[in-house]
Amino acid sequence: MRLKNKVAIVTGSGSGIGRGIARGFAEEGARVVVCGRRLQKVQEAVTELRSNGGDALGVQVDVTEEASIKELVSASVEAYGTIDVLVNNAGVRGAVGDVTALAVDEWWTALKVNLTGPLLCSRHVIPVMQKAGGGSIINIGSMRIQHVKEGAAAYCTSKGALVYLTRVMALDHAKDRIRVNLLSPALVLTEFTHYVVEGYDDPAEGIKLYGAQYPLGRIGTEEDIAKAAVYLASDESTWVTGAHLNVDGGMVAR
Ligand SMILES: NC(=O)c1ccc[n+]([C@@H]2O[C@H](COP(=O)([O-])OP(=O)(O)OC[C@H]3O[C@@H](n4cnc5c(N)ncnc54)[C@H](OP(=O)(O)O)[C@@H]3O)[C@@H](O)[C@H]2O)c1
């Protein structure tokens, strides 16, 4: 129970990696605020956590809307009294295509969700953490920060900028005992990445072929990412801030 008595908000936790992190946190004793835009997904996740003995609250949020984030923070504090951990996980792919072809409105969506979202959520959670005497903020990056991909300027740029946001926030709030770290996954099969197996008659074949490209011989799981997030959220990492942790089966070591 490495997160016993901690209160954690995980954005975008109705599905995928965020849901896995929420599950991992609840298993370690945290009280978890599950949130995202699709209320049904949020409620499904809350039901799952509670049915496994966890303590969870579901709140609808859009991380691009400051008023919505304020409501999320108020609901969390009202239910649990404080916030110890914030995981800025909500993310989108955004515009696809080179800069002559990409849709500029989708470029802005990527920047708003993936970069400004973490800034806005942190902006409203930090005063609660300052009052409590500390906390841990985990920004979810991507292996695409170091292994950029053709046609993914919006995604790579929005995630890449998180390196600097994380480091500056870590310096700004070290005095408050608020640690800020970046956790970058490589491929985990979720709604977001399901397209990678769509061309295969047998998805297991696609998973195996993708996995063979990784030094550790497989793609990641939600649990792999959750375990690293538990470490960064827990008191085991009290001297770790401004760090960039790749959880990627060795991919960016290449
Ligand atoms: N899967 C991978 O291989 C991989 C690799 C590297 C990094 N990542 C990163 O991991 C994070 C989670 O991705 P995933 O793979 O788990 O995909 P996912 O299942 O699509 O999760 C993304 C989550 O973000 C939420 N979201 C999107 N826009 C939002 C907004 N404006 N406000 C609030 N929530 C919003 C979505 O919920 P709603 O639609 O209900 O709002 C969804 O639950 C992302 O930041 C992604 O970039 C994933």
The ligand as an ORCA input file, in Angstrom:
! r2SCAN-3c Opt
* xyz 0 1
  N      -0.872      4.188    -25.988
  C       0.363      4.494    -26.305
  O       1.066      3.716    -26.994
  C       0.984      5.775    -25.838
  C       2.350      5.948    -26.034
  C       2.941      7.122    -25.598
  C       2.193      8.075    -24.947
  N       0.857      7.878    -24.765
  C       0.119      8.915    -24.043
  O      -0.621      8.312    -23.004
  C      -1.775      9.104    -22.719
  C      -3.004      8.207    -22.688
  O      -3.219      7.675    -23.982
  P      -3.904      6.260    -24.218
  O      -3.027      5.517    -25.132
  O      -4.332      5.681    -22.953
  O      -5.169      6.676    -25.124
  P      -6.715      6.847    -24.776
  O      -7.287      5.605    -24.250
  O      -7.304      7.474    -25.992
  O      -6.672      7.899    -23.590
  C      -6.691      9.267    -23.753
  C      -7.601      9.806    -22.678
  O      -7.561     11.232    -22.706
  C      -8.884     11.700    -22.517
  N      -8.999     13.046    -23.097
  C      -8.741     13.414    -24.364
  N      -8.999     14.719    -24.523
  C      -9.423     15.180    -23.311
  C      -9.838     16.439    -22.832
  N      -9.894     17.517    -23.629
  N     -10.185     16.542    -21.538
  C     -10.152     15.469    -20.724
  N      -9.767     14.250    -21.114
  C      -9.406     14.110    -22.406
  C      -9.785     10.673    -23.193
  O     -11.061     10.614    -22.616
  P     -12.327     11.416    -23.207
  O     -12.294     11.244    -24.689
  O     -13.484     10.756    -22.544
  O     -12.142     12.824    -22.767
  C      -9.047      9.369    -22.890
  O      -9.526      8.763    -21.705
  C      -1.823     10.192    -23.794
  O      -1.281     11.386    -23.263
  C      -0.921      9.643    -24.888
  O      -0.334     10.650    -25.647
  C       0.226      6.749    -25.198
*
